[in-house]
Amino acid sequence: MKNNLKRLIAQNKEEEKAYAARRQAEIDNPKTGDKRRDFLKKTALGGIALSSFMGYSFEDTVAETTAKVNRSSSPSELKITDMRYALTKVMGGTAIIRIDTNQGIYGLGEVRDAADVRYALMLKARILGQNPCNVEKIFKSIKQFGGPSRQAGGVCAVEMALWDLCGKAYNVPAWQLLGGRYRDKIRLYADTPEASSPEEQQRLINFRVKEQGYTWLKMDVSIGELKGIPDTVVNGKFWEDNKGNLNQWGDQRNYMSYGNTAHPFTQIQITEKGLEHLQQVVENVRNMVGYEIPISTDHYGHFDLNNGIRLAKALDKYRLAWFEDMIPWQHTEQWRTISDAIETPTTTGEDIHYLENFKPLIHNRSVDIVHPDLASSGGLLETKRIADYAEEFGIAMAMHQAGTPVSFMANVHCAAATQNFLALEHHSVDLPWWEDLVKMTGKEKMIDKGFSPVPLDSPGLGIELNMDVIKAHMDPRDKSFFAPTDEWNELRSHDRTYS
Protein backbone atom coordinates (compact mmCIF):
# COMPACT_ATOMS: atom_id res chain seq x y z
CA MET A 1 0.00 0.00 0.00
CA LYS A 2 2.80 2.37 0.97
CA ASN A 3 4.74 1.62 -2.25
CA ASN A 4 1.60 2.17 -4.34
CA LEU A 5 0.98 5.55 -2.65
CA LYS A 6 4.59 6.64 -3.29
CA ARG A 7 4.29 5.60 -6.95
CA LEU A 8 0.99 7.50 -7.24
CA ILE A 9 2.58 10.60 -5.68
CA ALA A 10 5.57 10.43 -8.04
CA GLN A 11 3.27 10.00 -11.04
CA ASN A 12 1.17 12.95 -9.89
CA LYS A 13 4.25 15.14 -9.57
CA GLU A 14 5.36 14.32 -13.10
CA GLU A 15 1.89 15.01 -14.49
CA GLU A 16 1.73 18.35 -12.62
CA LYS A 17 5.17 19.31 -13.91
CA ALA A 18 4.28 18.43 -17.51
CA TYR A 19 0.94 20.24 -17.30
CA ALA A 20 2.55 23.35 -15.82
CA ALA A 21 5.16 23.33 -18.59
CA ARG A 22 2.47 23.13 -21.29
CA ARG A 23 0.53 26.02 -19.71
CA GLN A 24 3.66 28.17 -19.39
CA ALA A 25 4.60 27.48 -23.01
CA GLU A 26 1.16 28.65 -24.10
CA ILE A 27 1.44 31.77 -21.93
CA ASP A 28 4.87 32.57 -23.43
CA ASN A 29 3.72 31.97 -27.02
CA PRO A 30 3.40 35.39 -28.75
CA LYS A 31 0.42 34.06 -30.72
CA THR A 32 -1.61 33.50 -27.55
CA GLY A 33 -4.37 36.13 -27.23
CA ASP A 34 -4.43 38.46 -24.24
CA LYS A 35 -7.73 37.08 -22.90
CA ARG A 36 -6.48 33.48 -23.16
CA ARG A 37 -3.20 34.45 -21.48
CA ASP A 38 -5.05 36.16 -18.61
CA PHE A 39 -7.25 33.09 -18.23
CA LEU A 40 -4.27 30.77 -18.03
CA LYS A 41 -2.58 32.94 -15.43
CA LYS A 42 -5.70 33.26 -13.29
CA THR A 43 -6.57 29.55 -13.41
CA ALA A 44 -3.15 28.13 -12.63
CA LEU A 45 -3.09 24.88 -10.64
CA GLY A 46 -4.45 25.57 -7.19
CA GLY A 47 -5.62 22.12 -6.18
CA ILE A 48 -4.30 19.87 -3.46
CA ALA A 49 -1.41 17.81 -4.80
CA LEU A 50 -1.32 14.15 -3.72
CA SER A 51 2.22 14.67 -2.48
CA SER A 52 0.88 16.88 0.27
CA PHE A 53 -0.67 13.86 1.97
CA MET A 54 2.74 12.72 3.14
CA GLY A 55 3.26 13.99 6.68
CA TYR A 56 0.14 16.24 6.83
CA SER A 57 -3.42 15.68 7.91
CA PHE A 58 -6.07 16.49 5.32
CA GLU A 59 -7.04 19.65 7.25
CA ASP A 60 -3.41 20.79 7.45
CA THR A 61 -3.00 20.19 3.73
CA VAL A 62 -6.09 22.27 2.90
CA ALA A 63 -4.85 25.10 5.13
CA GLU A 64 -1.38 25.00 3.56
CA THR A 65 -2.54 24.95 -0.07
CA THR A 66 -5.14 27.69 0.38
CA ALA A 67 -3.10 30.03 2.60
CA LYS A 68 -2.60 32.55 -0.20
CA VAL A 69 -6.02 32.22 -1.81
CA ASN A 70 -8.05 35.47 -1.89
CA ARG A 71 -11.24 34.16 -0.31
CA SER A 72 -14.58 35.61 -1.27
CA SER A 73 -16.67 37.05 1.52
CA SER A 74 -19.88 35.48 2.75
CA PRO A 75 -22.35 38.10 1.42
CA SER A 76 -25.37 36.75 3.29
CA GLU A 77 -23.57 37.27 6.60
CA LEU A 78 -22.23 40.80 5.95
CA LYS A 79 -23.15 43.46 8.49
CA ILE A 80 -22.40 47.20 8.54
CA THR A 81 -20.31 48.04 11.61
CA ASP A 82 -19.09 51.62 11.12
CA MET A 83 -19.03 54.78 9.01
CA ARG A 84 -16.06 57.18 8.95
CA TYR A 85 -14.93 60.01 6.70
CA ALA A 86 -12.13 62.24 5.48
CA LEU A 87 -12.76 65.78 4.22
CA THR A 88 -10.67 66.55 1.13
CA LYS A 89 -10.11 70.03 -0.25
CA VAL A 90 -11.52 69.12 -3.66
CA MET A 91 -14.07 71.76 -4.76
CA GLY A 92 -13.94 73.65 -1.46
CA GLY A 93 -14.48 70.60 0.73
CA THR A 94 -15.66 67.18 -0.47
CA ALA A 95 -15.95 64.31 2.00
CA ILE A 96 -15.15 60.68 1.25
CA ILE A 97 -16.99 58.22 3.49
CA ARG A 98 -16.00 54.66 4.33
CA ILE A 99 -18.58 52.07 5.43
CA ASP A 100 -16.98 49.15 7.29
CA THR A 101 -18.31 45.62 7.82
CA ASN A 102 -17.86 42.63 10.10
CA GLN A 103 -15.85 40.84 7.38
CA GLY A 104 -13.15 43.46 6.92
CA ILE A 105 -14.27 44.68 3.51
CA TYR A 106 -15.45 48.27 3.17
CA GLY A 107 -17.20 50.51 0.68
CA LEU A 108 -16.33 54.04 -0.47
CA GLY A 109 -18.81 56.83 -1.13
CA GLU A 110 -18.70 60.60 -1.46
CA VAL A 111 -20.82 63.42 -0.08
CA ARG A 112 -21.33 65.84 -2.94
CA ASP A 113 -18.94 68.77 -3.43
CA ALA A 114 -19.44 71.59 -0.89
CA ALA A 115 -22.06 69.58 1.03
CA ASP A 116 -21.94 68.96 4.77
CA VAL A 117 -20.61 65.51 5.71
CA ARG A 118 -23.20 65.42 8.49
CA TYR A 119 -25.81 64.68 5.82
CA ALA A 120 -24.14 61.24 5.71
CA LEU A 121 -23.23 60.86 9.38
CA MET A 122 -26.87 61.27 10.46
CA LEU A 123 -27.65 58.11 8.49
CA LYS A 124 -25.11 55.95 10.32
CA ALA A 125 -27.48 54.89 13.11
CA ARG A 126 -30.07 53.95 10.49
CA ILE A 127 -27.81 51.49 8.64
CA LEU A 128 -25.67 49.91 11.39
CA GLY A 129 -26.17 46.16 11.57
CA GLN A 130 -27.76 45.91 8.14
CA ASN A 131 -26.52 43.81 5.26
CA PRO A 132 -24.97 46.29 2.78
CA CYS A 133 -25.87 44.07 -0.17
CA ASN A 134 -29.53 44.93 0.31
CA VAL A 135 -28.82 48.18 -1.50
CA GLU A 136 -32.30 49.04 -2.69
CA LYS A 137 -33.90 48.20 0.65
CA ILE A 138 -31.48 50.47 2.53
CA PHE A 139 -31.84 53.23 -0.06
CA LYS A 140 -35.61 53.24 0.29
CA SER A 141 -35.29 53.49 4.07
CA ILE A 142 -32.99 56.55 3.97
CA LYS A 143 -34.06 58.41 0.80
CA GLN A 144 -36.52 60.52 2.82
CA PHE A 145 -33.48 62.28 4.34
CA GLY A 146 -32.31 63.58 0.96
CA GLY A 147 -33.43 66.80 -0.67
CA PRO A 148 -32.49 68.98 -3.65
CA SER A 149 -28.84 69.51 -4.57
CA ARG A 150 -26.37 69.01 -1.70
CA GLN A 151 -29.09 67.91 0.70
CA ALA A 152 -29.12 64.51 -1.01
CA GLY A 153 -25.35 64.19 -0.56
CA GLY A 154 -25.55 61.86 2.42
CA VAL A 155 -28.08 59.45 0.94
CA CYS A 156 -26.12 59.24 -2.31
CA ALA A 157 -22.78 58.77 -0.53
CA VAL A 158 -24.19 55.79 1.35
CA GLU A 159 -25.68 54.32 -1.84
CA MET A 160 -22.32 54.57 -3.65
CA ALA A 161 -20.53 52.87 -0.76
CA LEU A 162 -23.11 50.05 -0.68
CA TRP A 163 -22.57 49.23 -4.35
CA ASP A 164 -18.81 49.27 -3.78
CA LEU A 165 -19.27 46.86 -0.87
CA CYS A 166 -21.70 44.63 -2.74
CA GLY A 167 -19.37 44.37 -5.72
CA LYS A 168 -16.48 43.43 -3.48
CA ALA A 169 -18.60 40.87 -1.63
CA TYR A 170 -19.60 39.12 -4.87
CA ASN A 171 -16.29 39.90 -6.62
CA VAL A 172 -17.87 41.69 -9.59
CA PRO A 173 -17.72 45.28 -10.88
CA ALA A 174 -20.55 47.62 -9.92
CA TRP A 175 -21.69 47.94 -13.53
CA GLN A 176 -22.36 44.20 -13.60
CA LEU A 177 -24.73 44.55 -10.64
CA LEU A 178 -26.62 47.25 -12.57
CA GLY A 179 -27.37 44.87 -15.42
CA GLY A 180 -24.20 44.82 -17.49
CA ARG A 181 -22.42 47.33 -19.67
CA TYR A 182 -23.10 48.99 -23.02
CA ARG A 183 -19.58 50.34 -23.54
CA ASP A 184 -15.95 49.75 -22.59
CA LYS A 185 -14.96 53.40 -22.19
CA ILE A 186 -16.75 56.51 -21.00
CA ARG A 187 -16.53 59.75 -22.97
CA LEU A 188 -15.60 62.70 -20.77
CA TYR A 189 -16.21 66.41 -21.18
CA ALA A 190 -13.69 68.76 -19.66
CA ASP A 191 -14.83 71.88 -17.89
CA THR A 192 -12.82 74.85 -19.17
CA PRO A 193 -12.73 77.78 -16.71
CA GLU A 194 -12.95 81.40 -17.73
CA ALA A 195 -9.60 82.90 -18.67
CA SER A 196 -8.12 86.36 -18.21
CA SER A 197 -7.08 86.62 -21.85
CA PRO A 198 -7.57 84.89 -25.22
CA GLU A 199 -4.03 83.55 -24.92
CA GLU A 200 -4.78 81.94 -21.57
CA GLN A 201 -8.02 80.50 -22.96
CA GLN A 202 -6.10 79.01 -25.87
CA ARG A 203 -3.59 77.48 -23.45
CA LEU A 204 -6.36 75.84 -21.41
CA ILE A 205 -8.02 74.49 -24.56
CA ASN A 206 -4.74 73.16 -26.00
CA PHE A 207 -3.95 71.41 -22.72
CA ARG A 208 -7.31 69.65 -22.77
CA VAL A 209 -7.55 68.78 -26.44
CA LYS A 210 -3.97 68.32 -27.65
CA GLU A 211 -2.25 67.10 -24.48
CA GLN A 212 -5.07 65.31 -22.65
CA GLY A 213 -7.09 64.13 -25.65
CA TYR A 214 -10.54 65.42 -24.65
CA THR A 215 -13.16 65.34 -27.39
CA TRP A 216 -15.83 67.43 -25.61
CA LEU A 217 -15.47 70.75 -23.76
CA LYS A 218 -17.61 73.05 -21.65
CA MET A 219 -17.30 76.79 -21.08
CA ASP A 220 -19.06 79.49 -19.07
CA VAL A 221 -20.90 82.26 -20.93
CA SER A 222 -21.45 84.54 -17.99
CA ILE A 223 -22.70 88.10 -17.77
CA GLY A 224 -19.70 88.40 -15.46
CA GLU A 225 -17.77 88.80 -18.73
CA LEU A 226 -19.54 92.15 -19.12
CA LYS A 227 -18.12 93.64 -15.92
CA GLY A 228 -16.79 97.13 -16.52
CA ILE A 229 -18.26 97.41 -20.01
CA PRO A 230 -20.90 100.18 -19.96
CA ASP A 231 -24.41 99.73 -21.33
CA THR A 232 -24.26 95.94 -21.53
CA VAL A 233 -26.58 95.05 -18.62
CA VAL A 234 -29.77 96.66 -17.30
CA ASN A 235 -30.29 96.67 -13.50
CA GLY A 236 -26.93 95.09 -12.77
CA LYS A 237 -25.56 97.73 -10.39
CA PHE A 238 -28.34 97.05 -7.89
CA TRP A 239 -27.15 93.45 -7.49
CA GLU A 240 -23.37 93.89 -7.53
CA ASP A 241 -21.35 92.96 -4.45
CA ASN A 242 -18.81 95.29 -2.83
CA LYS A 243 -16.25 94.28 -5.47
CA GLY A 244 -18.55 95.17 -8.35
CA ASN A 245 -19.24 91.52 -9.23
CA LEU A 246 -22.48 89.75 -10.06
CA ASN A 247 -21.35 86.79 -8.01
CA GLN A 248 -23.52 83.69 -8.45
CA TRP A 249 -21.77 82.08 -5.46
CA GLY A 250 -21.77 85.11 -3.19
CA ASP A 251 -22.78 85.54 0.43
CA GLN A 252 -24.75 82.37 1.15
CA ARG A 253 -25.94 83.75 4.48
CA ASN A 254 -27.57 86.77 2.83
CA TYR A 255 -30.89 85.36 1.68
CA MET A 256 -31.65 88.41 -0.47
CA SER A 257 -28.29 88.56 -2.26
CA TYR A 258 -27.92 88.18 -6.03
CA GLY A 259 -26.54 84.66 -5.63
CA ASN A 260 -29.60 83.60 -3.61
CA THR A 261 -32.21 85.25 -5.84
CA ALA A 262 -33.75 82.97 -8.44
CA HIS A 263 -33.41 83.95 -12.08
CA PRO A 264 -36.97 85.20 -12.74
CA PHE A 265 -36.78 87.66 -9.85
CA THR A 266 -33.72 89.83 -10.60
CA GLN A 267 -35.09 91.78 -13.60
CA ILE A 268 -31.57 91.89 -15.00
CA GLN A 269 -31.57 92.25 -18.78
CA ILE A 270 -28.81 91.97 -21.35
CA THR A 271 -28.61 94.79 -23.89
CA GLU A 272 -27.84 94.29 -27.58
CA LYS A 273 -24.33 95.52 -26.86
CA GLY A 274 -24.02 92.90 -24.13
CA LEU A 275 -25.26 90.15 -26.43
CA GLU A 276 -22.76 91.18 -29.10
CA HIS A 277 -19.92 90.98 -26.58
CA LEU A 278 -20.95 87.50 -25.34
CA GLN A 279 -21.38 86.41 -28.94
CA GLN A 280 -17.77 87.45 -29.60
CA VAL A 281 -16.57 85.48 -26.56
CA VAL A 282 -18.19 82.29 -27.87
CA GLU A 283 -17.01 82.93 -31.43
CA ASN A 284 -13.42 83.26 -30.20
CA VAL A 285 -13.61 79.93 -28.39
CA ARG A 286 -15.33 78.19 -31.29
CA ASN A 287 -12.57 79.41 -33.62
CA MET A 288 -9.94 78.05 -31.23
CA VAL A 289 -11.65 74.68 -30.89
CA GLY A 290 -13.16 74.17 -34.33
CA TYR A 291 -16.50 72.52 -35.09
CA GLU A 292 -15.56 68.86 -34.62
CA ILE A 293 -15.54 69.14 -30.82
CA PRO A 294 -18.84 69.75 -28.99
CA ILE A 295 -18.86 72.80 -26.69
CA SER A 296 -21.38 72.86 -23.85
CA THR A 297 -22.19 76.08 -21.96
CA ASP A 298 -23.14 76.94 -18.39
CA HIS A 299 -23.23 79.69 -15.70
CA TYR A 300 -24.86 82.54 -17.57
CA GLY A 301 -26.05 84.54 -14.59
CA HIS A 302 -29.41 85.15 -12.94
CA PHE A 303 -31.84 86.58 -15.48
CA ASP A 304 -35.26 85.49 -16.72
CA LEU A 305 -36.31 83.16 -19.52
CA ASN A 306 -36.86 86.02 -21.97
CA ASN A 307 -33.24 87.08 -21.76
CA GLY A 308 -32.19 83.46 -21.79
CA ILE A 309 -33.98 82.98 -25.10
CA ARG A 310 -32.40 86.15 -26.50
CA LEU A 311 -28.93 84.95 -25.47
CA ALA A 312 -29.50 81.47 -26.87
CA LYS A 313 -30.74 82.80 -30.21
CA ALA A 314 -27.66 85.01 -30.47
CA LEU A 315 -25.47 81.92 -29.97
CA ASP A 316 -27.48 79.33 -31.91
CA LYS A 317 -25.29 79.65 -34.98
CA TYR A 318 -22.25 78.32 -33.11
CA ARG A 319 -23.93 74.91 -32.74
CA LEU A 320 -23.27 74.57 -29.04
CA ALA A 321 -23.86 71.18 -27.42
CA TRP A 322 -26.31 72.56 -24.87
CA PHE A 323 -27.48 75.43 -22.68
CA GLU A 324 -27.32 74.25 -19.07
CA ASP A 325 -29.31 75.49 -16.06
CA MET A 326 -30.53 78.70 -17.68
CA ILE A 327 -33.26 78.92 -15.02
CA PRO A 328 -33.99 76.87 -11.87
CA TRP A 329 -34.92 73.27 -12.59
CA GLN A 330 -38.24 73.57 -10.74
CA HIS A 331 -39.79 75.81 -13.45
CA THR A 332 -40.82 72.97 -15.74
CA GLU A 333 -43.17 74.99 -17.96
CA GLN A 334 -40.64 77.80 -18.40
CA TRP A 335 -38.07 75.21 -19.46
CA ARG A 336 -40.48 73.98 -22.12
CA THR A 337 -40.92 77.56 -23.34
CA ILE A 338 -37.16 77.99 -23.70
CA SER A 339 -36.65 74.64 -25.41
CA ASP A 340 -39.41 75.34 -27.92
CA ALA A 341 -38.00 78.78 -28.73
CA ILE A 342 -34.37 77.93 -29.50
CA GLU A 343 -32.43 75.54 -31.72
CA THR A 344 -29.64 74.59 -29.30
CA PRO A 345 -30.39 71.64 -26.98
CA THR A 346 -31.27 72.43 -23.37
CA THR A 347 -30.38 70.57 -20.19
CA THR A 348 -30.79 70.70 -16.44
CA GLY A 349 -30.70 68.27 -13.54
CA GLU A 350 -27.55 68.55 -11.44
CA ASP A 351 -29.61 69.69 -8.43
CA ILE A 352 -32.57 67.33 -8.87
CA HIS A 353 -32.93 64.46 -6.42
CA TYR A 354 -34.53 61.15 -7.38
CA LEU A 355 -36.52 59.96 -10.37
CA GLU A 356 -39.85 61.35 -9.17
CA ASN A 357 -38.49 64.89 -9.45
CA PHE A 358 -37.12 64.29 -12.96
CA LYS A 359 -40.44 62.95 -14.21
CA PRO A 360 -42.17 66.32 -14.78
CA LEU A 361 -39.28 67.53 -16.97
CA ILE A 362 -39.24 64.25 -18.87
CA HIS A 363 -43.01 63.88 -19.26
CA ASN A 364 -43.29 67.46 -20.51
CA ARG A 365 -40.21 67.11 -22.73
CA SER A 366 -39.10 70.36 -21.15
CA VAL A 367 -35.42 69.70 -21.88
CA ASP A 368 -33.58 67.82 -24.59
CA ILE A 369 -31.03 66.24 -22.24
CA VAL A 370 -31.25 65.31 -18.56
CA HIS A 371 -28.11 66.13 -16.60
CA PRO A 372 -28.11 64.45 -13.17
CA ASP A 373 -25.30 64.62 -10.66
CA LEU A 374 -25.10 61.09 -9.30
CA ALA A 375 -24.12 62.50 -5.88
CA SER A 376 -27.50 64.30 -5.75
CA SER A 377 -29.79 62.26 -7.99
CA GLY A 378 -29.84 59.14 -5.82
CA GLY A 379 -26.66 57.23 -6.55
CA LEU A 380 -25.93 54.59 -9.18
CA LEU A 381 -29.19 52.66 -9.47
CA GLU A 382 -31.51 55.66 -9.17
CA THR A 383 -29.49 57.56 -11.80
CA LYS A 384 -29.69 54.58 -14.15
CA ARG A 385 -33.46 54.56 -13.60
CA ILE A 386 -33.59 58.26 -14.46
CA ALA A 387 -31.68 57.61 -17.66
CA ASP A 388 -33.81 54.61 -18.60
CA TYR A 389 -36.98 56.60 -18.02
CA ALA A 390 -35.70 59.51 -20.12
CA GLU A 391 -34.75 57.10 -22.88
CA GLU A 392 -38.40 56.05 -23.23
CA PHE A 393 -39.20 59.67 -24.14
CA GLY A 394 -36.30 60.05 -26.57
CA ILE A 395 -34.23 62.12 -24.14
CA ALA A 396 -30.48 61.58 -23.69
CA MET A 397 -28.45 61.80 -20.48
CA ALA A 398 -25.20 63.61 -19.75
CA MET A 399 -23.71 63.46 -16.24
CA HIS A 400 -22.56 66.31 -14.01
CA GLN A 401 -19.59 65.50 -11.73
CA ALA A 402 -17.37 67.86 -9.75
CA GLY A 403 -16.02 65.73 -6.91
CA THR A 404 -13.23 63.30 -6.05
CA PRO A 405 -12.31 60.13 -7.96
CA VAL A 406 -14.76 58.21 -5.74
CA SER A 407 -17.88 59.79 -7.22
CA PHE A 408 -16.13 59.94 -10.60
CA MET A 409 -15.77 56.15 -10.67
CA ALA A 410 -19.34 55.68 -9.42
CA ASN A 411 -20.41 57.72 -12.46
CA VAL A 412 -18.22 55.61 -14.76
CA HIS A 413 -19.97 52.40 -13.66
CA CYS A 414 -23.42 53.98 -14.01
CA ALA A 415 -22.60 55.40 -17.44
CA ALA A 416 -21.31 52.02 -18.59
CA ALA A 417 -24.66 50.45 -17.71
CA THR A 418 -26.79 53.16 -19.38
CA GLN A 419 -27.66 53.15 -23.09
CA ASN A 420 -28.62 56.80 -23.72
CA PHE A 421 -25.49 58.23 -22.07
CA LEU A 422 -23.63 61.09 -23.83
CA ALA A 423 -20.69 62.32 -21.76
CA LEU A 424 -19.47 62.65 -18.15
CA GLU A 425 -18.04 65.86 -16.71
CA HIS A 426 -14.50 65.98 -15.34
CA HIS A 427 -14.10 69.14 -13.30
CA SER A 428 -10.54 68.70 -11.99
CA VAL A 429 -8.42 68.50 -15.13
CA ASP A 430 -6.06 71.16 -13.77
CA LEU A 431 -5.41 69.44 -10.39
CA PRO A 432 -2.26 67.31 -10.90
CA TRP A 433 -2.83 65.30 -7.68
CA TRP A 434 -6.54 64.60 -8.23
CA GLU A 435 -6.22 61.14 -9.81
CA ASP A 436 -3.67 60.11 -7.18
CA LEU A 437 -6.26 60.34 -4.38
CA VAL A 438 -7.11 56.72 -5.21
CA LYS A 439 -5.43 53.69 -6.74
CA MET A 440 -7.11 51.62 -9.43
CA THR A 441 -7.37 47.97 -8.38
CA GLY A 442 -7.41 46.67 -11.96
CA LYS A 443 -5.16 47.17 -14.95
CA GLU A 444 -7.18 50.03 -16.46
CA LYS A 445 -6.23 53.67 -16.08
CA MET A 446 -8.74 56.04 -14.53
CA ILE A 447 -8.49 58.46 -17.48
CA ASP A 448 -6.90 57.76 -20.85
CA LYS A 449 -6.95 60.33 -23.67
CA GLY A 450 -10.22 61.98 -22.74
CA PHE A 451 -12.02 58.75 -21.89
CA SER A 452 -12.36 56.64 -18.75
CA PRO A 453 -11.85 52.93 -19.42
CA VAL A 454 -14.54 50.86 -17.72
CA PRO A 455 -13.02 48.54 -15.06
CA LEU A 456 -13.68 45.08 -16.46
CA ASP A 457 -12.29 42.83 -13.73
CA SER A 458 -12.17 44.99 -10.59
CA PRO A 459 -14.83 44.40 -7.93
CA GLY A 460 -17.04 47.24 -6.71
CA LEU A 461 -15.99 50.68 -7.90
CA GLY A 462 -12.52 49.37 -8.75
CA ILE A 463 -10.57 51.73 -6.49
CA GLU A 464 -8.75 51.86 -3.16
CA LEU A 465 -7.78 55.01 -1.28
CA ASN A 466 -4.26 56.39 -1.50
CA MET A 467 -4.03 57.43 2.14
CA ASP A 468 -0.83 59.47 1.90
CA VAL A 469 -2.17 61.62 -0.95
CA ILE A 470 -5.51 62.17 0.81
CA LYS A 471 -3.67 63.23 3.97
CA ALA A 472 -1.67 65.73 1.93
CA HIS A 473 -4.85 67.30 0.52
CA MET A 474 -7.18 67.47 3.49
CA ASP A 475 -9.51 70.43 4.00
CA PRO A 476 -7.91 72.54 6.76
CA ARG A 477 -11.29 72.85 8.51
CA ASP A 478 -11.37 69.16 9.42
CA LYS A 479 -8.29 66.97 9.84
CA SER A 480 -10.02 64.09 11.62
CA PHE A 481 -9.15 61.59 8.83
CA PHE A 482 -11.37 58.53 9.30
CA ALA A 483 -11.57 59.06 13.05
CA PRO A 484 -14.21 57.20 15.10
CA THR A 485 -17.75 58.59 14.77
CA ASP A 486 -19.36 56.86 17.73
CA GLU A 487 -21.47 59.93 18.53
CA TRP A 488 -23.56 59.07 15.45
CA ASN A 489 -24.28 55.47 16.49
CA GLU A 490 -27.52 56.09 18.39
CA LEU A 491 -30.87 56.28 16.62
CA ARG A 492 -32.96 58.98 18.31
CA SER A 493 -36.08 59.32 16.18
CA HIS A 494 -38.96 57.36 14.75
CA ASP A 495 -38.58 57.82 11.00
CA ARG A 496 -41.78 56.41 9.53
CA THR A 497 -43.44 59.03 7.35
CA TYR A 498 -47.05 57.88 7.79
CA SER A 499 -49.37 57.09 10.70
Disulfide bonds with the S-S distance in Angstrom:
none
